[in-house]
């Protein structure tokens, strides 16, 4: 089973700042079979990024994904108050398609 | 636009079977469009992938749940289902159905309690 480790656990930033979220798989996730999700309180997760770097339909270009192998990053370039959420990464290379434990993003 | 809706009992007794159904619109469960997926989230905790089923009927299950889990398709009703037997309080969670990761249901809270 591939374990995904996300860091930091909590990130507190001001509007307009840049957020950098990390996801590190315990084994190489080849071909970028990695997704990022945003989950706001009381809501279902929403797909942000698939294949490590492809934005889902309707996702603002403030959100970008990068990385390969055992080191992936979600970047939010200019934080807005509506970005308050928990962000999860998920690998879908090998079953079970595990999630990271999440990074909670707070806006100061 | 694919839409999914979970349905089933909100309260299940310990040792009994948790059964949920996901009704799909905007896509056919008989197509290869998605892996029809179940994910759960215990209160205040993170997401846990449960398993999925393809249009062929092939399934993938979480190893930690495999001995208690069945995911199945009902093509005529355009639904897929989850059955988890011998439940305990640790199985209390919001259960989501999803079309791979692209589309999600709103979630169904299931509490295991006597």
Contacts between the chains, C-beta under 8 A, distances in Angstrom:
chain1	res1	chain2	res2	distance
A	1	B	63	6.9
A	35	B	101	5.3
A	37	B	47	7.7
A	37	B	101	6.8
A	39	B	47	7.6
A	44	B	96	5.8
A	44	B	104	4.1
A	44	B	105	6.7
A	44	B	106	5.8
A	44	B	107	5.5
A	45	B	39	7.8
A	45	B	47	6.6
A	45	B	96	7.4
A	45	B	101	7.7
A	45	B	104	6.0
A	46	B	104	7.5
A	47	B	101	5.0
A	47	B	102	5.6
A	50	B	101	7.0
A	50	B	102	7.9
A	56	B	102	7.2
A	86	B	46	7.8
A	88	B	46	6.8
A	88	B	47	5.6
A	90	B	47	7.7
A	90	B	49	7.3
A	90	B	101	6.6
A	92	B	100	7.7
A	92	B	101	7.4
A	95	B	60	4.0
A	95	B	61	8.0
A	96	B	49	5.6
A	96	B	51	7.9
A	96	B	60	7.2
A	96	B	61	7.7
A	96	B	62	4.8
A	96	B	63	6.4
A	97	B	49	4.9
A	97	B	52	7.6
A	97	B	60	7.5
A	98	B	49	6.1
A	99	B	39	8.0
A	99	B	46	6.3
A	99	B	47	4.4
A	99	B	48	7.0
A	99	B	49	6.1
A	100	B	46	7.7
A	101	B	46	5.1
A	102	B	46	4.8
A	102	B	47	7.5
